[in-house]
Every structure is written in C-alpha cells, then in structure tokens.
Amino acid sequence: MTLHGRELTQDVRELGELLGTIIEAQDSTDAYETVETIRNSAIAYRRGDGESREPIHDELDRLSPEMQDVVARAFTTYFELINLAEERERVREIREGVQSGDLSDTVEEAVETLDAEDVDPDTVEEILEDVMIEPTFTAHPTEARRKTIKAKLWSVGKIIQDLDQIRLTDREKRRMKRELQAEVTSLWQTPQVRDRRPDVTDETLNIQWYLENSLFDIISEVYDELEHALSETYDGEVDVPKLYEFRSWAGSDRDGNPYVTPEVTEETLERQRSVALELYRDDLKSLSGVLSQDVENLEMSDAFEESHEAHKQRLPGVADGIEERYPDEPYRQKLKLMRESVLRVDDVRSGAYDNDDELLADLEIIAESLRENDADEIVDAHVKPLIRKVDTFGFSLANLDLRDHREKHTNALVETLKREGIDYESMSEDERVEFLTEAILQDDPVIDIEDDEGLSEESAKVLTLFSDAAGWQREYGVDAIDTYAISWFEESSHALEVLFLGDQAGIVDLPGYCGFDIVPLFESEYALTRVREMLGTLFENEAYSQALEARNNTQEILLGYSDSSKENGYLAANWELYRNQKRMANICDDFGVTLRLFHGRGGSISRGGVPMHEAMLALPNQTVNGQIKFTEQGEAIAEKYGNPDIAERNLEQMLNAQVLARYNAMENPVEDIPEEWIEAFETAAEHASAEYRDLLETDGFVEYFEQATPITVIENLNMGSRPASRTEDRSLEDLRSIPWVFSWTQARCIVPGWFSVATGIQGYLDEGGDMETLKEMYEEWPYFGTILDHAGMALAKSDMEIATEYADLADDELRERFFPWIRSEYENSVELIQEISGRETLLNRSWMEENLQRRNPYVDPLNLLQTRLLAQSHLTETERRALRLTVHGIAAGMKNTG
C-alpha cells in the first residue's frame, strides 16, 4: 500500500523552483539570474565540474549592497524550505517503517527483546517502575529564527503534508499550490532578522508552544503503543506507570540572565497553569460528547455514586443546573462538575480541585465505572489518553527548575549575615559547613528573608526569589517548581547555602520536609576532580542527609557538557564526564543514595548534542537506574518536537533505549570494560587535553578567534534574552559556550567538535598502543564508538577550503600561527577516524552523506558572502542586514549549530 504521493527529490525541486519564481516576480529577473548563476557555480564546483570557486567570487564582487541582501535572503529562505522537505521525508520514513514493521528502536522492539530474553511480567513491571524520562527545555539562544518566520514555515509544512498524504483532484491540487505560493511569497517578504532582542517571555512562550501543540496530544499515543505491545506479548499482565515528565528552564534559569526576575517566573507559572487547565477543559468537554449513556443502561457502582454525590456537595449551585440539563446521564453530570472544578483552579471561587491528583482520581472512577459496564473500548480510546495527559503534565504543563550561579548565594549570605553580626565572608570552608548546618537545624530563623534593606541589588534579588518561591509552591503546588540547580558548584557549602536560604524561606522544614531537590552542576575540572570529597561531605552532613531523606533519598546531579568541553576539548571532556559519572554512581552507592543524572547537553556535538536514545545506550551501567533527565536546547527543540510525528518517534526511541538500558544494567550492574581499553582512552584524553589547552593558551588565540569567526556579529544578533558573555571582558572563560560553538560552526571549522582528537589518539599510539585495540574498542564499546562517530560528524560538517576564507580575515601573523595548526589537526583526525572505523567516509549513515551533499553547494555562497562582508571595515545598513542574514542562513543550512 502506498502511503505517500510524493518524495524528497520532488519536494526539493518544486520548492526550489517556486522560490526562484517568487524571487523573479518580487524582485527582478536580474536578481533571479544572479542567484541562479551563483547556485549553479557552487553546484558545479562541488561536483568536480569547476576548477575553483573563482566564478562565485567574481559574481559576488559585482553585487551591490541591495543585491547582496537578495542573495543572502534567497539562500537562507531556500534552507528554511528544504528543512521542511527533509522533515516531511523523516515523517514518510517513520510511517512507512511502522507499516512494514521495519522501524527500529520502537517500543515493540523493546518488548520483543525482553520477551526473547525470557524476562517475566513481574520483572518487566519492575523495569518500567524504575523508568522516568525527563526532557528539560531550555531557552538557550541557538534557535536563530524569528517566531513569525517559524509560524509561516509551519503553514508551509502543513501544505506540504496535505499535498503528500491526501489524494487530490486537479482542482484541489491547484488551490493548494496557489496557497503554497502565497505562503512562500509572504515568507519572502517577511524580515528574517529580528529588530529587537527577544525577552524572556518570548522564550517561555516558545517552549510553551511545543508543549501545548505537539507533546500534549502525542504523549498518550506513546503509552498506547507500549500497552498494545505488552498486551500482545504478556497478555495484559504488566501495568504501565508514569514514564515521562516534562520540565523547563525558560523563565526560571537566572544564571547569567538579569532579565529572569521573580516576576517573570511567576508569570510563567501562571500562564502555563492556565494553558494546562484550558486543555483539560477542552478534553473533558469532548469526553462529555462521548459519554452520553443513559442511566437505564448502566449499573452505577457505590464508588462512582459516592464520588458523584461528594462532587455535587462541593458545587451545589452547579449541580442543580446539571441535573436539569442531563437528568438521566450520570457521566455527563460528573464531567460537567469536573470541568467546573478545573475552571475554578485559578480563580477565587470555592469548589476547585486542590491538585491534579484529585482530577486523576475522578477520571479513574469514571474509567472503573465504564469497565464495570463492559465499555473497555471507550476507556482505552477516550478516558485513558486524558488520564495519561493529566499524569504527565499535571496543572503545571512543565515543572520549572530554578538555577543560579553559586556566587550569588554566597554573596547574599555574606551581606545578609553581616547585618546579624556574623562574618560569613572570612569563614573557612569547614567553618561555613558547620555554621550552615547548625543554622538549618535550629528552630529559630537566623535572618529575615523578606528584609532586603541595605543589600546590593543582586543579593536582594536572591532573597526575594526564595521568599517568592515559598509562595509559588503554596499557590501552584510543590511539584510546579521543585528543583534548584547551582551553577559552577565547587564546594559543599554551596549546596548548604541554598538549603539554608530554603529553610529561612519556609521551603525546608527538617526533619521531614524539603520542598526542592538541590542539584549541583559539576562543570569545571576543579570541581570534577573533587566530586567524592564534596558529595561525601554532604551525604554525611546531618542537615543535608535529612533533606535527602525527605526527597526520597535521591540526589540529582547536573553534568555540564558545554563548559567542560570548552575548557578541556571534546575528547578529554567526554572522557572526564564518563569517568565522573561512574565515580558519582559509586559514591552514591557507597552512601545508599539513589543517583539521578541530569545531562546538560546542547544541540551541537561538542556540547553533548547526540541523539538522546544513542546517548542513553552508551551510558555506564552503574548510572542506569531508570531515571534520566536531560536538557533540550535551541534549534534541537524545533527539530525534535515541532512535528508531532517526529516528536512521538523521539519519545518512543528514548523509551526503547531506557527500557533496554535499564534491563542491561539490572543484568550487568557494572559493564565489563577491559582495562586495556580504559588505559587507551585515558592516555588519549591526556594527550588531547594538553594539545587543546596549548591551543587556547597560546598568545593571540582570542584575537584570532575574534578575527576568523563572526563572533562579533553573533553577539549582536538578537538571538536570545541572555548576554553572550558572563562579564564585559573578552576572554574564553567569560564567553558562553553557545556563541563559542556557534561561531566556529559558522566558519565551517568546528574546532570544539574535533580539535585534539587526532593528537590524543596518536599520543596513545606513540606510547605503545596499537590500532587493532582502537578498532576493537570502536566495534565493541558503544561509548567509544559514539564519541568517534560524532567527532566524525563534526569533521564532515567542517570544510577547510571555506575555513581558509575565514582564516584569511585574521592578521597574517595570527593566521600563520593558528590556522596551519588547526588544519593539520583536522586532516590527521579525518585519517585516524576513517582508519579506526574502517570506512572511507566520516559518516556512519548514508542519509547523512546525502544530506551534506545536498546542502553544501547552498551553504558555500553564504559563507563566501559572509567573509566578504566581514572583511569590510565599514558597512551600510543594507550590508549589515545582509551579514546578519548570512548567519541565519548558515545556521539553517548547517543545523546543530550551538
């Protein structure tokens, strides 16, 4: 059976032709011909039909500023459209794979694997009880597109879908193509570049959109597929618990963002609750349309009758009207009361649900009653999906994590305690731990958390946050905002400072109650080497151990992939993270504490941005207890969750991986990694780290980075609400990892993703290692294979010819000092990775190779135009707009930019 009427090549061709037609109609024939000349020259060179890129350079030399803008806009718009075509192709492959049964990484495949291993139903249920997958959306600004542009692209994507899936008459097809032309024309006429920096509210609304329009509707379908597979194999003997929870940092991540105020956080909580409640009211109304059964045809249980009567007593005025409207329809009466209780959650009237558990209980009572009346199909089709939604999203839509830099808490305590005659600043670390422990455990408060008189603005904000957080938990529920992450965690006292502030605000009342998880973020080499010391101090601490006990004895730890990679380089950072994950698991095990790892991954390879299901399967077995939390950032959010079919596929792959990884960890709590492999990776990482640090610490490197990448343009792109640097200084330490990676990606020289990999591997070989061991490691050790494959992807996306154009922007002396060094490392890395993998190509999937071949000829002109504009000392406003457009276009063409 044919599921689709189109294919990728047709979509790409027709969208490209349509764009050309619109450029000619909207601008001029000259503009169209100029774009075509550049495009054909770029394609010819990539195919080997041209000796050089001189024809492209010649054409660019002749462009006026206005024509530069047209060219930049043309290639940027092309990528926006082609990305839609490729997204549609992904959906085709998913649907066809489902239909044929050839789709891998499915929940059915996971269940079949367990069955093949003779895993009994009780063990399957135990595995599922352990699993909790928590994608956490962040507002990191690697999503370069405007919200308006995304909305228009959504409309274009919908038309492409309709053209593909629906059998159309000629008249319908003509109308749809006219609509497509209208949307693309509007897209062409809409400015791609923001005229202002997005504020935090924009970012929270962006995250909310994906939750509301994609994830809310598809979450129950993932559960349905799992339950179907389990029913087929285990005949209904396995109950499926809650497996997913969505979280967000948008509107609550204060680290380095002065615009995330308590007011913004409260607005985010209120808005997300309002959205969730409205969604439930709509679903309850739809359910009422289904449950129209007459009481004469039903046997109503005592449980239902008691629940219904209690609800009528709770809402007597509403109940009277309902009985008149639905006199013999008990389910509709109950659902109307439930809708009213949902409606009143965020207003002052009585009769509201106190929490989402009460709504869940009412839905469960309806489901039980329907089953008692032989209506199982109605439960499965209509009631259970809503139960899954409420269980997943609660009244919060996405629970918020608070985060701030540890210096903020320390400074606030120094200032606040000084008013009480306590010299916290001069205390040693041991003295601070002792003081904070005693202060937390005593009954009387030490400070007035609501008194900010005489404090600096930053310290006053810290106290206000904790005071307000206590109120938020009372208003929105503890689960709505129950995590506090501490950036640049480097001492045990940094956790106790947050616990102390929570205690003074009433969020903590030990023993017995702690309203949030305190989550250290280990990202610096200094902190990672002292993990056992710091965690051991906390786990043995009287106050902190009581807080842990109140939080189910679970310690969440946030691992920073981005800054550790920027500090140590790709290979060394990944090895250090791997070692420390095992170390953290062992420490927690020694103290009888459950570890929940929170992987702070970004979108790019160098920031941990690998497909999450692959990452799950490559984790050390000691860390795989079923619970996993990870960040979803930037353009990766749109790519993974913008299309409902792709969103469902991603969630399904994650569940497949986590179930199989948990089973594997139960069978093999500690994986058997040969010591020879450990020593090989250790040796390679040591050499790689030394080479990477040598590059960064060589005099003039910061200046070279500024001159050979578009970092100065990126900093002024209005991409996100957060500043690009932590301070006003220009240093690698203060520069955030996002613009660091974004800049190198723009320059087609993805240094953060592969630099020093070759030096590391060669260092191991020079010390007596052998290539056969490396090949064996690649084939048999998933972690090592994943690391090399993704370095290979970063190498494949790099292009030394294009990178040379950027290097030529730097001063001659700086260029000669750094670029040959970088190019040599690139060439050696390519050679070694290909030799280890046994492939002639860097990429381990053919579709990736095809994707790059399709994109490269269209990215090249944008790179060449960008370097031309960067080389000019003075730009007109039109040229500045064209330059900013090239950044957007290259980002769309390269993907995984930051």
N, C-alpha and C positions, 0 to 999 in steps of 0.2 A: 504494500500500500504506500502510495506517495503522500508524504505529509506536507510537502512544501512545493511551491510553484516556481521558486527562484533559487539562485545560487550566488555565492560570494562574488564571483567574477562579473556577473550581470549587475549586481548592486553597485560594485565599484565603478564599472564602466558607465552606467547610466547616471550615477550621482556626479561623476566627474564631468560627463558631457553636459548635464544640467547646469552645473556650476559655470562651465565655460559659456554656455548660452546666456546665463544671467549676467556674467561679467561684461560680455559684449553689449547686452541690452542696457545695463545700468550704468556702464562707464563709457566704453568706446571700443571700436574694432581694434584700434591700436593697442589698447590695454590687453585685450584678449590675445592678440597675436604676440605681444611681448611675453605674457605669461606662458603661452604655448612654446615659444622659442626657448625660453629658459627651461621649461619642463622637459622638452624633447632632448635638449643638450645634456641635461642631468641624467636622463634615462640612457642615452647613448653612451655616456662615459661609464656608467655602472655596468652596462652590458659588454663593455670592451670595444665598442664601435667608435669611440673617440679617444684620441691620444692624450688629451689633457682636459682640464676644466677651463681652459682659456676662453672658449666660446661663451661660457656662463659669465666669466669675469668681464668680457667685452660688453656683453649685454647689460650687465649691472652698471658698468661705467657710464653708459648712455642714459641711465634713468634720472629723471627729475625727482625731486623730493616727493611730489604728488604720485608719480608712478612707482616709487619705492613703496609707498603706503599701499598702493593697489596690489603690488606683488606680494608683500607681506600678508595682506589680508586674504589674497587668493589661496596661498599655500596653507595658511592657518585654517581657513574655512574648509579646505579640502580635507585636512586631517580630522576636523570635527565630524565631517560626514563619513569618512572612511572608518572612523572608530565605530560609528553606528552600524555600518555594514558588517564589520567584524563581530560586533556584539550580536547582531542578528544571526551570523553564522554559528556562533557559540550556541545560541538557542536551538538552531537546527540540529546541531550535533548532539545536544543533550536529548532532544525529543526523539531523534532517530535511534540514539543509543538505548533509550528507555524502551522503545517499541521493539527493537531487535533483541534486547537482552544483553547487548554487548557493552553497556556502560559500566565503567569500573568505579571503584570507590563508593558504591551505593550502600544503603543500609541493608538491602537484601544480600549483598555480597558479604557484609559483616556477619549477618545471621547465619548464612550458609557456611562461613568459615568456622564459626563457633560450633555449629552442628557437626561439621566434618571432624572437628577435634573432640567430639563426644562430650561437649560441655552440657551439663544437665540444666533444667529450667531454673533451679534454685541458684546456681552459680551465675547464670545469665542475669537473673534478677539482682544478684549481688553486684555484678559489674555495673549494671545500669544505675543502681542506687549510689554508686561511687561517682558516676559521671556528672560533671557540671561544667558547661562551656559558657564562658562569659566574654563575648566580644565587647570591647570598650571603645566607644567612638571618641576621637579627639578632634580638636579644632586646629590642628597644625596646618599651616598655610601652604601646602603643596598642591592644592586644588586651585589652578590659575584661572579658571573660567568664572565669568560673572554668573550670578543667579539667573539673570534674564536670558543669557545665552543657553544655559542648561535647560531652561523651560522650553525654549524654541527647539533645541535638539531633541528633547523628549517628544515633542509633537512630530518632528520628522521621523523619529524612530518608530512611533506608533503607526505612521502611514506605511513605512517600510514593512512592518509586521503585517498590516492588513493586506498589502499587496502580495505578501508571501503566502499567507495562510488561507485566504478566502478565494473561492472560485468566483471570479468577477465576470460580469457581462462587459461587452465593449464599452457601453455607456458608463458603467460604474468605474471601469478602469480609467476612462478618460477623465472623469470627475476627480478621481483620487490623484492622478498625475498632475492635474491642474492645482489641486490642493497642495501637493508636494512642491510644485514650482512656487506657489505663493509663500509657503513656509521658508523655503531656501532663499527666496528673494528678500523676505523680511530679515532672515538671518544675515544676509549680505549687507543690508542697510543698517544693521544694529551695531553700535560700537562694541568691539571685543574687549577693550581695556576699561577698567573701572575708573571713574573720575574721582573716587574717594576710597579711602581705606575702609574695608568692611568693619563694622563694630561687632562686639561680642554677641549682640542679639542676632545679627545676621548669621553668625556661625551656629548659634543654638538652633535657629530656625532651619538651617541647612541639615543638621543632624536629625532634627525632628521630622523633616520631610521623609527621610529614608525609613524611619521607624513607622511612621503613620501610613505611608503609601506603598510600602513594599513588605517590610518584615511583619507587620501586624497581620496581614492576610495570609502569608505563606507559612507561618510557624506551625499552624495546626496541620498543614499538609505533610510536613516532615514527620511529625508524630504519627500521622495516619499511615504513611509508608512503612514506618518501623513496626507499628502494631500489626499491619497486614502481614509483613514478613514473619514476625514472631508467631502470629496465628497459624500461618501456613506450616511452619516448622515445629512449633511447640504446642499447637492446639489450644491456645488461649491460657496456658499455664503461667505466663510471665506478665506481671503488671509493669507498666511503664511509668516511672516517676517523672518529676520535673527534670529536664536535661539542659535547658538554656536559660540564661538571664542576660539582658542587655543593659549596659552601663554607659555612662557618658562623662567626659571631662569638659564638654562645651558649657561655659557659663559657671564652672566651678574650679577650673585649673588656674590658680593665681600665680604660679611660678613664672616670674619674669613678665607678667602681663598686668600692668597697673589698672587696666580697664575692667578687669573681673572684680567688681565690687560686691559686697554683700547684697546690695540692691539688685544687681544683675542676677546673682544666684537665686534670690527669692523669686524674681520674675520668671526665671527658668523653671523652677519647681512648680509655680502656679500655672504656667502655660502648659507644661507637659501633663499635669494632672487634668486640666480642663480638656485637653485633646483626648486623653485616655477615656475620660468619663463620657465624652461625646461619642466616641467609637463604641463603647459598651451600650449606650442608649440606642444607637442605631441598630446594633446587633440584636438587642432584646426586642426591639420593635419588629425586626424581620422574623425573629423566632416566634413572636406572637402571631404572625401571619400563618405559621406552620401549625402551631399547637391549638387548633380550633376544635378539639374533641369535645363532644357533649358528655356531660356527667352521666347520662343514662348508659353510655357505652364504656364506662370506666369503673374500676374498683379503686377507690382512693385509700391509701394506707393511713394509719394513725400518724406516722411521721409527717406525711405531707399535710394532713389536716391540722396538726399541731403547729407546724411552721406557718401555714397559711393564716391560721387564727391569730398567732402572735404578731404576724406582719400587719394584719388588719387593726389590731390594737395599737400598733406603733403608728399607723397612719389612718386614724378613724375617718377623717373627712374624705380622704381619697377613696377609702374602702366603700363608702356608701355609694358614690357615683359609679364605681366599677361594677358593683353587683347589679345595678340597674342596666348598665351597658352590656355586660356579659353575664346574664343571670344563670346560665347553665354551663359555663365554660371555665372551669376552675384554673386551668393552666394560664389562660389569658388574664384572669383576675390576678393571679400570683405574679405574672410577668409585668403587669401594669404597676403593681406595688413595687416590684424590684426596680423598674425604670424610675419611679418617683424617688426611691431611696438613693439611687445613683445620682439623680438630678440634684439632690439636696446635699451631696457630699461637700461641695464647695460654696454653699451659702449658709445663712444663719438659721434656717428653719430646722425644727426637730424632725426625727424620723429617718435621718440619713444613715447609710452604712458607716460604721466606725472604721472599718478597714476592708481590704479586698477579700480577706478570709470569709467575711460574712456573705459577700456576694457569691463566692465559690460554694459555700455551704448550701445556699438556696439553689444554685444550679445543680449541685449534686443531688439534692432532694427531688428536683424535677426529673433528673435522669433516672434515679432509682424508681420513681413512680411510673415512668414510661416503660421501663423494663418489666416492671410487675404487670403492666398491661400489654405485654408482648409487642412493644414498639421499639425494639432494639435498633432497627434501621434508622428510625428518627433520631435516636440518641446519637448514633455514630455519625450521621450526616449533618446534624444541626446543633445538638447540645454539646457534645464533646469538643468540637472545634472552639466554641466560646469558652469552655472550661480551660482549655489549653491557653487561650489568649490571656484570660484573667490570671492564670497561674504564672504566666511568663512576664506579662507587662504590669500587673498589679494596677494600682492607681497612680503609678509614677511614670509609666511609659518606659523610662530608662532611669535607673537609680544613678545618682550623681556621686562621683568621687571628688573630695576636696584634695587640693595639692598646693603646697607652697615650699619655698626654699628654707632650709633649716636655719639659716642666718636670721630670718625674720622672727622666728620663735625665740631664739637666743637673745636677740636684741630687745625684743618686747619684754622678756623676763628681766634682763639687766635693768631696763628703765623702770619697770613696774615695781620690782622688789627693792630698788633703791629708795623708793618712796616709803617703804616699810622699814628702812634702816638695814637692809640686807645687801651685802656686797657680793652679788652673784658673779659679777664680771671677773673678780680676782680669784674665784674658787678654782681648784684643780678639777680634773675630770672626776676623780674619785669623790671629792667633796660635793660636787654637783649631784652625782648619783645618790649619795647619802642624803643630802638635803631634800631633793625632789621626792625621794621615796618616803621620807618621814612626813613631808607636807601632804602628799597624796593620801596617806593612810590616816592622818589625823582627821577628826570630825569637823573642826572649825576651819573656815576659809582663811587663806593667807592673804589674798588680795581681793579687791572688789573688781570683778571682771567688767563691770559696767562703768567704771570710773576711768576715763582716759585723760583726765586733766593733767597737763604738764608733760604729756607724752609726745614723741615725734609723730608725724602723720602716719608713718609705716607701722609703728608699734600700736597706735590707736586702732588702726585697721585690723591688726591681728586680734586684739581683744574683742572688737566689735564682731568679728567673724565667729569666734567661739560663742559669744553671748547669743548671737542670732541663730547659730546652728542648733543650740538647745531649743529655741523656739520653733525652728523648722521641723525638728523631729517630733515635737508635740503636735504641730499642725498637719504635717504631711506623712507622718509615720517614720519610725526609726529607719526602716529599710530604704526610704527615699534618698537618704544621704548619710551613709553609714561607714564610709571609708575615708581615712586621712593619710595621704601619701606625703612623704618627706623627701624632697629633692636634695641631692648631694649629702646624703646621710654618711657621717664619718665618725660618730661617737655614740655610745649607748645613751648618753644623756639627751641626745636629740629626740629619741623616742619618748623618754620620760618627760621632757618639756611639753610635748603635745598631750601626753596623758595628764600632766599637771593642769594644763590650761582647760582640758576637758573636764577635769574634776572640779575646778573652780567655777566652771560654767554650768555644772549640773548634768553634763553628758555622761559623766562617770560617777558611780557611787559604789565603791568597793567595801567589802567583798560582795560579789553577786551581780553587779550590773556594770556593763561598759557599753556605751552606745555606738562605738565605732571600732573598726579594725585600724590599728596603727601600722602603716606599711612603709618600711624603709626602702628607699631607692638606692641600690648599690650601683654606682656608675664609674667612680674614679678607681684607678689602680690602687691607690692608698686604701680605700675602703674595702675593695675586694680581697686584699691580702690580709685583712683583719676581721673577716666575717665570723670566724669561730669565737674570737675574743669578744666581739660586740654582742653577738647573739647569746653566747653563754652567759654573759653578764646580765642580760635582760631576762633570760629564762630562769635564772637563779634569783632574780630580784623579787622581793616579797610583793611589791605593788604590781609590777608588770606581770608576774605569774598569775596573780589574781585576775587581772584584766584578761589574760589569755583564757583562763578557765571560764570566764563569763562569755567569751566569744567562741565557745565550742573547742577550746584548746587548739585553735588553728592560727598559724602565723602566715600571713600573706607577705611575700617579698617581691618587690618590683625590680626587675633587671633592666638596666639601661643599655640597649644595643647601640644607640646613636652616639652618645658621647664617649662610650668606651671605644668604639671603632675610630672616632675622630682622634682619640688620644693615643691609641696603640696600633691602629691599622687593622684591616679586615681579618687577616688570618690569625694574628695574635689575639685580637679581641674575641673572636669566636672561640678560640681555644680556652681563653681565660674564663669566658662565660660558661663553657661546657664543664670545666673543672669545678667552677664555683657552684654550679647547680648541684653537682654530685656532693660537694662539700656541705652545702646548705641542707641537702636531704639527710646526710649522715648526722649532722649536728642536731637537726630536729628529731631524728630517730633516737639519738642518744638521750634526749630530754623528754621523749614521749610526746612530742608536739607534732601536729599534722601540718605539713607544708603545703601552701598554695602558691605556686609560682605565677607571677604576673609578668608577662613578657612585653616589655616596652618597645615594640617593633615599629619601624617606619615603613614607608612604601618602597624605598629603594633596597637593592641587595645589601649595600653597605650598612643599612640601618635595620637589618633583620627582616627585610620585606620579602620573604619567600612565601609560596602558597602554604596556608596555615596547616592543611592536612599533612603536607610533607614534613613540616616542622614538628608536628605532634609525633609522628612516627620515628623521628630522628632523635628525640629527647632521651637522656639517660633513664634507664628503667627505674632507678631509685626515686626519681622525681615524679613518676607517673602514678599518681594515686587517684586519678579520675578527675580531679579539679584542675581547671586551667583557665587562665584569664590572659587576655592579650589586647593590645591596642590596635585599632583600625584607623588609619590616618589618610588625610589628603585625598588625592585622586583615586586611591585604592578603594575608598568607600563607595564612590560612584561606580567604579568598575565591578565591585563585588555585589553591591546591594541595590544599584539603580534599576536593574531589570529584575522583576520578580522571579522569572525562570532561573536566572543566573544566581540570584540570592538563595533560592531554595537549593540549588545544586551545591553552593558553597557550604551551607549549613549541613547538608547531607554528607558531604565529604569530610567535614570536621567530625561529625558524629561517627562515621565509619572509622576514621583514624583513631579517635579517642577510645572507642569501644575495643578495637583490636589492640591498641597500645596498652590499655588497662589489663586486658586479658594476658597479654605477653608479660607485663610486669608482675602479675599475680603468679604466673608460672615460673618466671625467671626474675626474681626481685633485683638481682644485680647481674647485668649482662656480662658475658664472658668476653672481655676485650683483651686480646693478647698484649702482654707487657711491651713487646717489641713495637706494637702499633702506638701505644701510649708514648713511648720514648721517641718514636719518629715524629709524631705530631708536636711533642714538647720541644724537640730540637728545632724543628721547622719554625715553630712560633717564636722561639727566642731569637733566631736569626732574622725573621721577618720584622719583629718589633724593633730590633736595633736599626734595621735599614729604614723603616718608616720614620722612627724618631730622628734619625740622621737627616732625612729629607726635610722634615718640618723645622728642625732646629738649625739648619744651615742658614747662615746670614743672608737675608734678602728674600727668603721664601714667601713671606707675607706680601711683600711688594710684587713678586712675580705672580702670586695668586690674584692680586687685585688687577694686574695689568693683562693677564692672559685668560681671564674669565669675565663674564658680565656681572660680577658680584655687585658692583655699584648700581647697576640698573635694577637688579633684582631687589635690592634693599628699598627701592623707591617704587615698587610695582603695585602697591596697594593690594597685596595678596591676602593678608590676614591682619587681625587686630593686634597681634603681638609683635613687638620690635624684633628686628633681625639679630641684634646683639644684646647681650645682658647689660652692657655698660656702653658708654660713649667711645670707649677705646677701640682701636682697630688691632685686635690680636686674635690668634686662633683660639685661645682659651675663652675669650668673651663671645666669639662668633658662634651662633647656634648651629647645630649640626644640619638643620634643614637647609638654610641657604648655602652652607658649605657643600653639601652633596648636589643641590640644585645647580649651583654654578658650574661645577665640573661636568655635570651631565649636559648642560647647555653647550659646553665647549667640546663635546664628544670625546672627552678624555676622562673617563670615570675613575680617577685616581682612588677615591675612597673604596671602590669595589674590588680592586685587584692589586694595587701597588704593594710591593714587597712579597707577594705570593711566590714569585719565582726565586727571589733571594732566599726566602725561607726554605723552599724545597731543595734548592741547590746546596744550601748550608747543611741540610741533613745528609745529602748525597756525599758532600765533601768530607763529612765526618765518618764516613764508612757505611752509610746507608745504601740500600740498593733499590733500583727501580721496580723490581718484582714485588718487593714488600709494599710499595706505594700502590701498585696496580691491584694487589690483593686487598689492601685497605679500601680502595675505591669501590671494588666489586662487592665486598662483604660487610663493610661498616657503613650503615646508612648515613651516619652523621658526617663522616669524612667525604662520602660521595656527594652529599647535598652541598657541603661547603665548596667543593671544587666545581660542581655543576653551576652554581650561582656566581662564582667568580668568572666562570666561562661566559655566562650570560652578560656580565658587565663588560668583559673584554669584547664580546661580539657587538655590543652596542657602541663601543668606542671606535673611533676611526682616526688613525694617526695622520692621515693626509689632511683631514679637516682640522684636527688638533694643531697641526703645524700652522694653519692660518691664524689661530688664536695665539700661539706661541710667538708669532711674528709681531704681535701687538706690543710685546714686552720690550723693554730696553735690551739692546744687543747683548750686553754683558750678563744680564739676568737670564735671557733666553738660552745662551750658550752654557750657563751654569746648570740650568734645571731641565730644559726640555730633552736633551740627549739622554740624560739620566732616566727620565720618565719613559721615553720611547724605548730605551733598551730594556727596562723592566717589563714593559708591555710585550715586546717581542719574545723575551725569554719566557714570560708567563704563558703566552699562547702556545709556544713549542712544548713546554713541560706538561701543560694540562692536556693537550692533544695526545702526547705520548702516554700519559698515565691512563687516560680514558680509552685509548685505543681507537679514537675517532679521528676522522680527517677534518671534522667541523667542531667548533667550540660548543655548539648547542646539542642537547640530548634529545630534542624533539624536532621532527622535520617541519611541523607547522610554524615553529618559531623562526626557523630559517626562511621559510616562505614569507612570513610576516615582515622580517627585516628587509628582505629583498624588495618587497612591495613598497616599503616606507622610505628606504634610504634615498632614492632619487628625489623625493619630495622634501626631505629634511635638508639635504645638501644646499639648495638655493637659499633657504632661510639662514643657515649657518654663514654662508658667504656674504649675504646681505648684512647680517648682524656684525660680522667682523669689519666690514667696510664702514658701517656707521660708528662702531666703537673706536675706529681709528681716527675719526674726525674730532678735532678739539672743540668745535662749536657746532651745535645742531639747531636747526629751526624747530618750531613746534611740530610741524608735519614730520620731520625726520625723527624727533623724539618719539612721536606716536608710532612710527614705523618700527623703531628699535624695540619698543615695548611689545609690539605685535609679534616680532620675531621670537621673543621669549615665550609668548603664549603658543605660537605655532610649533616651536621645537619641543616644548613640553607635551603638546598633544601628539606629536609625532614619535617622541621617544618613550612616553609613558613611564611609570615607576620613577618619577623624576626626583622625589625627595623622600 
